[in-house]
Amino acid sequence: MGRPSKKPPANLARNARTLGENVRRLRQLAELSQEELAEAADLRQALISEIERGEANPRLESLTKIADALKVRLTDLFSHDR
């Protein structure tokens, strides 16, 4: 058997973009700055920025904190519905 591929799944970038777009949209609907969301979620502002740009691979714990701070369900962060 060959070695397992280190290439990430093809849909990883698309999912990261969807997550980032949703976090930004929900944050703006809540009228919060990135800094305010970071403070409410007890996370670094840089992480919020990276997530919104689709550059981060956040842990479930971080995503749960973001959803809680935005007062939305965790699944809302990944929804493709607009």
C-alpha positions in Angstrom: 0.0 0.0 0.0 1.1 3.5 -0.7 1.6 6.3 1.8 -1.4 8.3 2.7 -1.8 11.5 0.8 -0.9 14.7 2.7 -3.1 16.7 0.3 -6.1 18.3 2.1 -9.6 17.4 0.9 -10.6 19.4 -2.2 -13.6 21.0 -0.4 -11.5 22.2 2.5 -10.8 25.6 1.0 -14.5 26.0 0.0 -15.7 25.1 3.5 -13.1 27.5 5.0 -14.5 30.3 2.8 -18.1 29.5 3.7 -17.2 29.5 7.4 -15.4 32.9 7.0 -18.2 34.5 5.1 -20.8 33.3 7.6 -18.8 34.5 10.6 -18.3 37.9 9.0 -22.0 38.2 8.0 -23.2 37.1 11.5 -20.7 39.3 13.2 -21.9 42.3 11.2 -25.5 41.5 11.8 -24.7 41.5 15.5 -23.1 44.9 15.0 -19.8 43.7 16.5 -16.3 44.5 15.5 -13.8 41.7 15.2 -12.2 42.9 18.4 -15.6 42.8 20.2 -16.4 39.3 18.9 -12.9 38.1 20.0 -13.4 39.5 23.5 -16.9 38.0 23.8 -15.6 34.6 22.6 -12.4 34.8 24.7 -10.3 34.4 21.5 -7.6 36.4 19.8 -8.8 39.1 17.3 -6.2 37.7 14.9 -7.9 34.3 14.9 -11.3 35.9 14.1 -9.6 37.8 11.2 -8.0 34.6 9.9 -11.3 32.7 10.1 -13.1 35.4 8.2 -10.4 35.4 5.5 -10.7 31.6 5.2 -7.1 31.1 6.3 -7.6 29.4 9.7 -8.5 25.8 10.6 -10.1 26.6 14.0 -10.8 24.0 16.7 -14.3 23.0 17.6 -13.9 24.7 20.9 -13.1 28.0 19.2 -16.1 27.6 16.8 -18.4 26.9 19.7 -17.2 30.0 21.5 -17.8 32.1 18.4 -21.3 30.6 17.9 -22.1 31.3 21.5 -20.9 34.9 21.3 -22.9 35.5 18.2 -26.0 33.8 19.8 -26.4 31.4 16.9 -26.2 27.6 16.5 -22.9 26.1 15.6 -24.4 24.8 12.4 -25.2 28.4 11.4 -21.5 29.0 10.9 -21.4 26.4 8.2 -24.7 26.9 6.5 -24.7 27.5 2.7 -28.1 29.3 2.9 -28.0 33.0 2.7 
